[in-house]
Amino acid sequence: IYLVENDNYANMGSIFSIPVYGLASCGEALAYAQDNVDGYLQISKNLFRKSKPAKLFAVKALGDSMDKDNIGDGDYAIFEKYEGQADLEGKIVVAVINGMATIKKYKKVGRGVIGLFPNSHNKTHQPIFISTADSILIAGVFKKSLPVKYVSL
């Protein structure tokens, strides 16, 4: 997932359009991160009062490792582009590791070690541990989930 400023979002009064960038695993980092837009979601500005519409994007979640945070298999997870200023501790992020996207809770677990933790009713999911020296991109910080049953692209 390589994000640029979303200057092309459609502003339709109280509704705006945000891009959907493919899939992100909610288990192991198994979904390839994509640069191309798969479609757009039409979203009410009232759902994102504190976010700039041009910085929002969505990915379709795969798996159930984040179901306790209401991100279910097939749901659309909305993220705000991460620009490196905010503290990520304890926040849900979409991370790209070696070209694969995953949705997890970010925690520093030691000197030079980051943990990406699941939050699931399914106890088979395990955290992913990464050295700060590894190639990792935090593409965005989670804002809201839209259940797949309400979304049609």
Secondary structure, DSSP 8 states (H G I E B T S, - for coil): ------TT--EETTEEEEEEEEEEESSSS-EE--SS--EEEEEEGGGGTTS-GGGEEEEEEESSTTGGGT--TT-EEEEEE--S-S--TT-EEEEEETTEEEEEEEEEEETTEEEEE---S-TT---EEEETTS-EEEEEEEEEEE-GGG---
